[in-house]
Amino acid sequence: MGRPMVLKSLNMVVSGVGGQGLITLASLLAGSAVESGTKALVAETHGLSQRGGSVEVHVRLGDVIAPLVPKGGADLILGLELIETSRTAYYLKENGCILTSDMLLRPGIPNVKMPKREELINFLKKVTDKVYVVPASEMAEKVGGSIFINSVMLGALAATGLLNGLVDINILEKNVRGLRMGEKNLEAFKLGFDYCSRGRCSCR
């Protein structure tokens, strides 16, 4: 069996809503990359960053120069909420990967018709055939609540193989444990990792 392919860079857009810990996730990932000897750039591009508002964070690892991922240039959309994942799907490059939580939150704007989860997933599948929906809501609740969805999704990302050669997973786990409520965050991370292991979320 050959060695897994190592990417020279990883361009990703993390999308979700305020209060989900997107910036914590991105900072943790970038910091772990730097500790692993990899260049990392992070750019926060907020819509409405207060709790419940749209948030997107650009993370670029490896052989990169500018902090913002261009439209059509993302290897990965890492979504913490389905509507926001759909909203940022235009960043994805051809044959890119979408890894998203199953969480669906009602927008803060009154009288807005809520899309169905199946409708959003079908839309994403028209963008790419690499769409993986992680039951992160259920996993986070097992740990202690929806505040752990970011750690679940970080663990899911770690299991895709996209971080190979860019981020040392042992360093990433160490830094997850260093968060407030570190053991619970690490438990959530491992749940996400286990779900996407064994090729279930094959982004490579």
C-alpha positions in Angstrom: 0.0 0.0 0.0 1.5 3.4 -1.0 2.0 6.3 1.3 -0.9 8.8 1.5 -0.6 11.8 -0.8 0.5 14.9 1.1 -0.9 18.2 -0.1 1.4 21.3 -0.4 -1.4 23.5 0.8 -5.0 23.4 2.0 -7.4 26.2 1.4 -10.6 26.1 3.4 -13.6 28.2 4.3 -15.2 27.6 7.7 -18.8 28.7 7.8 -21.4 28.9 10.5 -23.1 31.3 12.8 -22.0 33.5 15.7 -21.6 31.6 18.9 -20.5 28.3 17.3 -16.8 28.9 17.9 -15.7 29.2 14.3 -12.8 31.6 15.2 -11.7 29.2 18.0 -11.7 26.3 15.6 -9.7 28.3 13.0 -7.2 29.6 15.5 -6.7 26.2 17.0 -6.1 24.7 13.6 -3.7 27.4 12.4 -1.8 27.4 15.7 -1.4 23.6 15.5 -0.2 24.0 11.9 2.5 26.5 12.9 3.6 24.2 15.8 3.9 21.5 13.1 6.2 23.6 11.0 3.5 24.7 8.5 2.7 28.3 7.4 -0.8 29.3 8.3 -3.0 32.3 7.4 -6.4 33.1 8.9 -8.8 35.8 7.8 -12.1 36.4 9.6 -14.7 37.8 7.2 -17.9 38.4 9.2 -21.4 39.1 8.1 -23.2 39.5 11.4 -20.7 38.1 13.9 -23.0 38.4 16.9 -24.7 35.2 18.2 -26.9 33.8 15.4 -25.4 35.9 12.6 -23.4 34.6 9.6 -19.7 34.1 10.1 -17.1 32.8 7.7 -13.4 32.3 8.4 -10.7 31.6 5.7 -7.9 29.2 6.7 -4.9 28.6 4.4 -2.2 26.2 5.3 1.1 25.5 3.6 2.4 27.1 0.4 0.1 30.1 0.4 0.6 33.9 0.2 -2.7 35.8 0.6 -5.0 35.2 3.5 -8.3 35.1 1.6 -9.4 32.1 -0.3 -10.6 33.2 -3.8 -14.0 32.2 -5.1 -13.7 28.8 -6.7 -10.4 28.2 -4.9 -11.3 26.3 -1.7 -10.3 22.7 -1.3 -12.8 22.3 1.5 -15.9 24.0 2.9 -16.0 23.1 6.6 -19.6 23.9 7.7 -21.0 24.1 11.2 -24.5 24.9 10.0 -26.3 23.7 6.8 -27.7 27.1 5.6 -24.3 28.7 6.1 -22.5 25.8 4.4 -24.8 26.3 1.4 -24.2 30.0 1.4 -20.5 29.6 1.1 -20.5 26.7 -1.4 -19.5 29.1 -4.2 -16.0 29.2 -2.8 -15.4 25.5 -3.6 -13.1 24.5 -6.4 -14.1 21.9 -8.9 -13.9 18.4 -7.3 -13.5 20.1 -3.9 -15.0 18.6 -0.7 -17.8 19.8 1.6 -17.7 18.5 5.2 -20.7 19.9 7.1 -22.6 19.5 10.4 -26.2 18.4 10.2 -27.2 21.4 12.3 -30.0 23.6 10.9 -30.7 26.9 12.7 -33.5 29.3 11.9 -32.2 32.7 10.7 -32.7 35.7 12.9 -34.8 37.5 10.2 -38.5 37.2 10.9 -40.9 35.5 8.5 -38.2 33.7 6.5 -39.2 30.3 5.1 -36.9 27.6 6.5 -35.4 25.3 3.9 -35.6 21.6 4.6 -32.4 19.8 5.5 -32.9 17.5 2.5 -33.2 20.5 0.2 -29.9 21.9 1.4 -28.1 18.6 1.1 -29.4 18.1 -2.4 -28.2 21.6 -3.3 -24.7 20.8 -2.0 -24.6 17.6 -4.0 -25.1 19.6 -7.2 -22.0 21.5 -6.3 -19.8 18.5 -5.7 -20.1 14.7 -5.3 -17.9 14.9 -2.2 -20.5 16.0 0.4 -20.3 14.5 3.9 -22.9 15.4 6.5 -21.7 14.6 10.0 -24.4 14.1 12.7 -22.5 16.6 14.9 -25.6 17.8 16.7 -26.2 14.4 18.3 -22.5 13.9 19.0 -22.2 17.3 20.7 -25.3 16.6 22.9 -23.6 13.4 24.1 -20.7 15.5 25.3 -22.7 18.3 26.9 -24.4 20.5 24.3 -24.2 22.3 20.9 -21.1 24.3 22.0 -19.0 21.3 21.2 -20.0 21.1 17.5 -16.9 22.9 16.5 -14.7 20.3 18.2 -16.7 17.5 16.6 -16.2 19.0 13.2 -12.5 19.6 13.8 -12.1 15.9 14.6 -14.0 15.0 11.5 -11.7 17.2 9.5 -8.6 15.5 11.1 -9.9 12.1 9.9 -10.3 13.1 6.2 -6.6 13.0 5.5 -6.5 16.6 4.3 -4.2 17.6 7.1 -1.6 15.0 6.3 1.8 16.6 6.2 0.4 19.9 7.2 -0.8 19.4 10.8 0.5 16.9 13.3 -2.7 15.3 14.7 -1.0 14.7 18.1 -0.3 18.4 18.4 -3.9 19.2 17.4 -5.3 16.9 20.0 -3.0 18.5 22.6 -4.3 21.9 21.8 -7.9 20.8 21.9 -7.3 19.4 25.4 -5.8 22.8 26.3 -9.2 24.6 25.6 -11.6 25.5 28.4 -13.5 22.3 29.2 -10.6 20.6 27.5 -11.5 16.9 28.2 -15.1 17.4 26.9 -13.7 19.2 23.8 -11.3 16.3 23.3 -14.2 13.8 23.7 -16.1 15.7 21.0 -13.1 15.8 18.7 -12.7 12.0 19.0 -16.4 11.4 18.3 -16.0 13.4 15.0 -12.7 11.7 14.2 -14.1 8.2 14.7 -17.2 9.0 12.6 -15.1 10.1 9.6 -12.4 7.5 10.0 -12.1 4.4 7.8 -12.8 6.4 4.7 -16.3 7.5 5.6 -15.5 11.1 4.7 -13.2 10.6 1.8 -12.1 14.1 0.8 -8.8 12.9 -0.8 
